[in-house]
Amino acid sequence: MCEGGHVTPHDPATAARRQALSVSVATGLYGVSFGALSVAAGLTVPQTVALSLLMFSGGSQFAFIGVIGGGGAFGAAVASATLLGARNGLYGAQLTPLLDLPWRWRLPAAHLTIDESTAVATVQPTRAAARTGFWWTGLGVFVLWNVFTLLGALAGDRLGDPRAYGLDAAAGAAFLALVWPRLAGRTAQGVAAAAAVVALGTTPLLPAGVPVLLAAVVAVVVGLVTTGRATTGRTTTGAST
C-alpha cells in the first residue's frame, strides 16, 4: 500500500523484493559448491559455466555432474538431469495462470522458472507482487548463481570440500523458510510429512532426482483424492435436492 507516493512497510511488492534478495543470495552462494564440484568431476571451467548458463537448474546440474563424476555415461547423466528437471514443467503450469504474462515474456520466464522463483511467486498475496517476486528472484538467482559458479570453478579443488562451508544447506534452508508458513493446515502438514518420508526413504536406493519426483507424487495423489471426494460430495448433494 502506498501513502502519499511513499511505499509503506506492508507493501506486498517491497516484501516480495526482500524475499527475493535473501533467497537469491543464499542460492547464489551455493553456486560456489557447484562450480568446484563440477571441475572436480572432470568438466572444464568453460563447460561448467555453460552448464549453469544454459541448464540453470541447480538440482539437474548436480545430478549431471554426479553421474559424470561417478564414471557414468553421458547419456545417463543427461537422463538424470532431465528427470530431475521435469518438475520445472509442473511449476510452469502453476505459474502461467498466476503471473498471466504477455507472450513475449514467456520464453525468458520459462528459463527463470526454478524452485526459488516459483516459491517466492506463489506465496505472494497479489498478482503484481507475484510477478515482482518471480522476476526479482529468477534474475537474482541467475546472476549470482552464474557468478559464484565461475568463482567456484576457478578455485576448483583449492576450496577443499565445499560442504565444509555449509553451502550445500543454504538453498534448502531458504526454500524451507518460504514453504514453512504455508504448512498451517493439517492436510498440508500431512502431505509435507509423507513427502519427506518418501524422499528420505528412497534417497539411498534410487538415482538422484527420482526421490524428489516420488515425493511430488504424494502431493499429486492427495490432490486427486481430495478433489475426487469433493466432486463426489457435490454430485451427491445435487442429486438429493
Phi, psi and chi 1 to 4 in degrees:
 res  aa     phi    psi   chi1   chi2   chi3   chi4
   1 MET       -  141.4 -180.0  179.8  -63.4      -
   2 CYS  -116.4  138.9  -63.5      -      -      -
   3 GLU  -128.2  118.0  -62.0  176.9   -2.9      -
   4 GLY    62.6   29.0      -      -      -      -
   5 GLY    83.6    0.0      -      -      -      -
   6 HIS  -103.8  145.1  -62.7  -71.4      -      -
   7 VAL   -83.9  125.6  178.6      -      -      -
   8 THR   -82.4  162.8   68.5      -      -      -
   9 PRO   -61.9  -18.9  -22.8   33.3      -      -
  10 HIS   -95.7    7.9  -57.6  -68.2      -      -
  11 ASP   -63.6  122.2  176.2   41.2      -      -
  12 PRO   -59.2  -36.9  -24.2   34.4      -      -
  13 ALA   -65.6  -39.6      -      -      -      -
  14 THR   -63.8  -43.0  -59.8      -      -      -
  15 ALA   -62.9  -39.3      -      -      -      -
  16 ALA   -64.4  -40.6      -      -      -      -
  17 ARG   -65.8  -38.1  -77.2 -169.3  -72.0  -91.3
  18 ARG   -64.9  -44.0  -71.1  173.2  178.5  169.8
  19 GLN   -61.7  -43.1  -70.8  178.5  -15.1      -
  20 ALA   -60.4  -42.2      -      -      -      -
  21 LEU   -63.4  -46.9  178.8   60.4      -      -
  22 SER   -64.3  -41.7   61.7      -      -      -
  23 VAL   -67.8  -39.7  171.1      -      -      -
  24 SER   -63.2  -42.5  -63.0      -      -      -
  25 VAL   -65.6  -46.6  171.1      -      -      -
  26 ALA   -62.2  -44.7      -      -      -      -
  27 THR   -72.2  -38.3  -52.6      -      -      -
  28 GLY   -61.0  -41.5      -      -      -      -
  29 LEU   -61.2  -31.3  -72.9  171.9      -      -
  30 TYR   -63.7  -22.7 -166.5   24.4      -      -
  31 GLY   -61.8  -27.6      -      -      -      -
  32 VAL   -58.5  -42.5  172.8      -      -      -
  33 SER   -62.6  -45.2  177.4      -      -      -
  34 PHE   -63.0  -45.9  170.7   74.4      -      -
  35 GLY   -58.2  -44.9      -      -      -      -
  36 ALA   -66.9  -43.9      -      -      -      -
  37 LEU   -69.4  -32.6  -67.8  174.0      -      -
  38 SER   -64.9  -45.1  177.7      -      -      -
  39 VAL   -65.2  -38.8  172.0      -      -      -
  40 ALA   -65.0  -27.5      -      -      -      -
  41 ALA   -79.6   -8.0      -      -      -      -
  42 GLY   115.0   -3.6      -      -      -      -
  43 LEU   -80.3  150.6  -86.3   69.1      -      -
  44 THR   -80.8  169.7   64.5      -      -      -
  45 VAL   -61.0  -47.8  171.8      -      -      -
  46 PRO   -59.8  -39.1  -26.4   36.5      -      -
  47 GLN   -65.2  -39.7  -72.1  173.0  -25.9      -
  48 THR   -64.3  -45.5  -62.6      -      -      -
  49 VAL   -63.2  -43.2  171.2      -      -      -
  50 ALA   -63.5  -37.2      -      -      -      -
  51 LEU   -63.0  -42.2 -166.0   60.8      -      -
  52 SER   -69.8  -38.7  -85.5      -      -      -
  53 LEU   -68.5  -42.3  -74.3  170.1      -      -
  54 LEU   -92.2  -41.5  -59.4  176.2      -      -
  55 MET   -81.0  -47.8 -175.0  178.1  -71.4      -
  56 PHE    41.9   59.0 -173.1   51.8      -      -
  57 SER  -152.1  100.1 -179.8      -      -      -
  58 GLY   -50.3  -47.8      -      -      -      -
  59 GLY   -61.2  -42.8      -      -      -      -
  60 SER   -65.8  -38.6  -63.5      -      -      -
  61 GLN   -64.4  -43.5  -67.3  176.4 -137.5      -
  62 PHE   -66.8  -36.7  -83.5  103.5      -      -
  63 ALA   -63.2  -40.5      -      -      -      -
  64 PHE   -62.6  -52.7 -177.1   86.9      -      -
  65 ILE   -71.6  -23.6   64.7  170.0      -      -
  66 GLY   -64.8  -42.3      -      -      -      -
  67 VAL   -69.6  -44.5  174.2      -      -      -
  68 ILE   -61.9  -46.0  -65.6  -63.3      -      -
  69 GLY   -64.7  -27.2      -      -      -      -
  70 GLY   -86.9    5.0      -      -      -      -
  71 GLY    88.5   10.9      -      -      -      -
  72 GLY   -74.8  165.0      -      -      -      -
  73 ALA   -75.2  157.4      -      -      -      -
  74 PHE   -60.3  -39.8  178.6   78.8      -      -
  75 GLY   -62.2  -39.8      -      -      -      -
  76 ALA   -66.4  -37.2      -      -      -      -
  77 ALA   -64.4  -43.2      -      -      -      -
  78 VAL   -64.5  -42.0  171.7      -      -      -
  79 ALA   -63.2  -42.2      -      -      -      -
  80 SER   -64.3  -44.0  -63.2      -      -      -
  81 ALA   -64.6  -40.4      -      -      -      -
  82 THR   -65.4  -41.5  -58.2      -      -      -
  83 LEU   -61.0  -45.8 -177.3   62.8      -      -
  84 LEU   -71.2  -33.2 -171.4   54.1      -      -
  85 GLY   -76.1   -8.8      -      -      -      -
  86 ALA   -61.3  -25.7      -      -      -      -
  87 ARG   -64.3  -26.2   70.8 -166.8 -171.3  -76.7
  88 ASN   -64.5  -29.3  -69.4   -4.7      -      -
  89 GLY   -65.5  -37.2      -      -      -      -
  90 LEU   -67.2  -37.7  -59.4  177.2      -      -
  91 TYR   -61.1  -40.3  -65.3  158.0      -      -
  92 GLY   -61.0  -41.3      -      -      -      -
  93 ALA   -63.2  -32.3      -      -      -      -
  94 GLN   -78.2  -36.9 -178.9 -179.0   11.0      -
  95 LEU   -81.2  -27.0  -71.2  173.6      -      -
  96 THR   -55.8  -52.2  -63.4      -      -      -
  97 PRO   -72.8  -26.4   24.8  -33.1      -      -
  98 LEU   -70.7  -46.8  173.5   64.2      -      -
  99 LEU   -85.2  -34.8  -58.6  179.0      -      -
 100 ASP    50.2   56.9 -168.2   25.3      -      -
 101 LEU   -82.1  150.8  -63.2  172.5      -      -
 102 PRO   -61.1  154.7  -21.2   32.2      -      -
 103 TRP   -58.5  -35.3  -79.9  100.2      -      -
 104 ARG   -66.3  -18.8   65.4 -179.3 -179.7  -84.2
 105 TRP   -99.4   -4.3  -67.1  112.1      -      -
 106 ARG   -74.3  -32.8  -66.7 -167.5  178.0 -174.2
 107 LEU   -66.9  -50.8 -177.0   58.8      -      -
 108 PRO   -62.9  -33.6   17.5  -29.6      -      -
 109 ALA   -64.7  -36.3      -      -      -      -
 110 ALA   -61.8  -38.2      -      -      -      -
 111 HIS   -69.6  -26.6 -166.4   55.9      -      -
 112 LEU   -95.7    5.1  -60.8  178.8      -      -
 113 THR   -81.7  100.8  -61.6      -      -      -
 114 ILE  -134.2  179.7   54.0  176.6      -      -
 115 ASP   -53.9  -49.0  -64.1  -25.0      -      -
 116 GLU   -69.7  -46.0  -67.3   77.9   11.8      -
 117 SER   -65.9  -34.9   60.4      -      -      -
 118 THR   -67.3  -44.0  -59.1      -      -      -
 119 ALA   -62.9  -46.0      -      -      -      -
 120 VAL   -65.7  -40.7  173.8      -      -      -
 121 ALA   -66.1  -42.5      -      -      -      -
 122 THR   -76.2  -13.2   53.8      -      -      -
 123 VAL   -94.0    1.3  -61.7      -      -      -
 124 GLN   -82.7  149.5  -56.2  -51.1  -40.7      -
 125 PRO   -81.0  -17.9   28.8  -35.0      -      -
 126 THR  -132.2  161.3   66.4      -      -      -
 127 ARG   -64.3  -40.3  173.4  168.6  -71.8  167.3
 128 ALA   -61.8  -42.8      -      -      -      -
 129 ALA   -67.7  -35.2      -      -      -      -
 130 ALA   -63.9  -41.8      -      -      -      -
 131 ARG   -64.2  -43.1  -72.9  178.8  173.3  178.6
 132 THR   -60.2  -48.2  -61.9      -      -      -
 133 GLY   -61.9  -40.0      -      -      -      -
 134 PHE   -64.7  -52.2  173.7   82.1      -      -
 135 TRP   -67.2  -43.6  -72.8  115.8      -      -
 136 TRP   -65.3  -40.3  -83.3   67.4      -      -
 137 THR   -71.5  -47.0  -54.6      -      -      -
 138 GLY   -59.4  -48.6      -      -      -      -
 139 LEU   -69.9  -39.5  -69.6  170.2      -      -
 140 GLY   -62.4  -46.2      -      -      -      -
 141 VAL   -65.3  -41.3  172.5      -      -      -
 142 PHE   -59.2  -48.0 -177.5   80.9      -      -
 143 VAL   -66.1  -51.7  170.9      -      -      -
 144 LEU   -69.9  -38.2  -66.5  178.5      -      -
 145 TRP   -59.9  -44.4  175.8  -95.1      -      -
 146 ASN   -72.6  -35.7  -77.7  -75.4      -      -
 147 VAL   -63.5  -47.1  167.4      -      -      -
 148 PHE   -76.5  -25.6  -77.9  103.8      -      -
 149 THR   -61.8  -45.6  -70.5      -      -      -
 150 LEU   -61.3  -44.9  175.3   59.9      -      -
 151 LEU   -61.8  -43.0  -66.6  177.2      -      -
 152 GLY   -65.3  -38.7      -      -      -      -
 153 ALA   -67.3  -39.9      -      -      -      -
 154 LEU   -67.3  -37.8  -68.4  174.0      -      -
 155 ALA   -71.4  -34.1      -      -      -      -
 156 GLY    58.3 -140.9      -      -      -      -
 157 ASP   -78.2    2.6   56.6    4.0      -      -
 158 ARG   -67.8  -18.6  -74.6  177.3  -69.3  177.7
 159 LEU   -75.6  -18.3  -75.6  173.6      -      -
 160 GLY    80.2 -151.7      -      -      -      -
 161 ASP   -79.1  114.5 -173.7   -7.5      -      -
 162 PRO   -59.8  -24.9  -23.3   33.9      -      -
 163 ARG   -66.2  -20.0  -67.9  172.3  -66.7 -177.7
 164 ALA   -64.9  -21.8      -      -      -      -
 165 TYR   -91.7   -1.6  -57.9   96.1      -      -
 166 GLY    77.5   11.4      -      -      -      -
 167 LEU   -70.1  -23.6  -63.0  177.1      -      -
 168 ASP   -71.9  -16.5   56.1  -29.7      -      -
 169 ALA  -101.7  -11.9      -      -      -      -
 170 ALA   -63.5  -48.3      -      -      -      -
 171 ALA   -66.0  -42.2      -      -      -      -
 172 GLY   -62.2  -40.0      -      -      -      -
 173 ALA   -65.3  -40.7      -      -      -      -
 174 ALA   -65.8  -40.9      -      -      -      -
 175 PHE   -66.0  -40.3 -174.5   71.7      -      -
 176 LEU   -63.8  -37.1  178.8   60.2      -      -
 177 ALA   -63.3  -32.6      -      -      -      -
 178 LEU   -75.9  -38.3  -74.8  170.8      -      -
 179 VAL   -77.0  -31.6  174.1      -      -      -
 180 TRP   -52.6  -46.3 -170.5  -98.4      -      -
 181 PRO   -62.9  -18.1  -23.2   35.2      -      -
 182 ARG   -87.4   -2.4  -52.2 -164.3   71.6  179.4
 183 LEU   -96.6   44.2  -57.9 -180.0      -      -
 184 ALA   -80.7  -37.5      -      -      -      -
 185 GLY   -84.0  158.9      -      -      -      -
 186 ARG   -66.3  -35.2  -69.6 -173.7  177.1 -179.0
 187 THR   -63.9  -46.0  -60.0      -      -      -
 188 ALA   -62.8  -41.1      -      -      -      -
 189 GLN   -65.2  -39.5  -66.4  170.1   -1.8      -
 190 GLY   -65.9  -41.7      -      -      -      -
 191 VAL   -63.9  -43.6  170.4      -      -      -
 192 ALA   -62.5  -42.9      -      -      -      -
 193 ALA   -65.2  -44.1      -      -      -      -
 194 ALA   -65.2  -41.3      -      -      -      -
 195 ALA   -63.6  -40.0      -      -      -      -
 196 ALA   -64.0  -41.1      -      -      -      -
 197 VAL   -62.7  -44.2  169.4      -      -      -
 198 VAL   -62.9  -45.8  169.4      -      -      -
 199 ALA   -64.0  -46.6      -      -      -      -
 200 LEU   -67.4  -36.7  -69.0  173.5      -      -
 201 GLY   -72.4  -29.7      -      -      -      -
 202 THR   -97.5  -12.9   56.5      -      -      -
 203 THR   -57.4  -43.5  -66.6      -      -      -
 204 PRO   -71.5  -14.1  -15.2   30.7      -      -
 205 LEU  -105.0  -25.3  -53.3  173.9      -      -
 206 LEU  -118.4  161.2  -60.6  173.9      -      -
 207 PRO   -63.9  158.6  -21.2   32.2      -      -
 208 ALA   -57.2  135.9      -      -      -      -
 209 GLY   100.9  -35.8      -      -      -      -
 210 VAL   -66.1  -44.0  177.1      -      -      -
 211 PRO   -57.8  -36.0  -27.2   36.9      -      -
 212 VAL   -64.5  -43.3  175.9      -      -      -
 213 LEU   -67.3  -37.7  -66.5  178.0      -      -
 214 LEU   -65.5  -37.3  -69.7  178.9      -      -
 215 ALA   -64.0  -37.3      -      -      -      -
 216 ALA   -66.6  -32.2      -      -      -      -
 217 VAL   -61.6  -32.7  169.2      -      -      -
 218 VAL   -56.9  -47.5  173.2      -      -      -
 219 ALA   -64.7  -39.1      -      -      -      -
 220 VAL   -63.4  -45.0  172.5      -      -      -
 221 VAL   -62.8  -45.4  170.9      -      -      -
 222 VAL   -61.2  -41.4  172.0      -      -      -
 223 GLY   -62.5  -42.5      -      -      -      -
 224 LEU   -65.7  -43.0  -69.1  174.6      -      -
 225 VAL   -64.3  -45.3  171.3      -      -      -
 226 THR   -62.7  -44.5  -56.8      -      -      -
 227 THR   -64.6  -39.6  -57.6      -      -      -
 228 GLY   -63.0  -42.2      -      -      -      -
 229 ARG   -64.4  -42.4  -71.4  177.3  178.9  175.1
 230 ALA   -63.9  -41.1      -      -      -      -
 231 THR   -65.3  -42.3  -57.6      -      -      -
 232 THR   -62.2  -41.4  -58.1      -      -      -
 233 GLY   -62.7  -41.9      -      -      -      -
 234 ARG   -67.7  -38.2  -74.3 -165.4  -60.8  -89.9
 235 THR   -65.6  -43.3  -56.9      -      -      -
 236 THR   -63.1  -44.0  -55.8      -      -      -
 237 THR   -63.1  -41.3  -58.0      -      -      -
 238 GLY   -66.6  -36.0      -      -      -      -
 239 ALA   -71.2  -28.5      -      -      -      -
 240 SER   -86.2   -8.9   62.5      -      -      -
 241 THR   -98.5      -   54.3      -      -      -
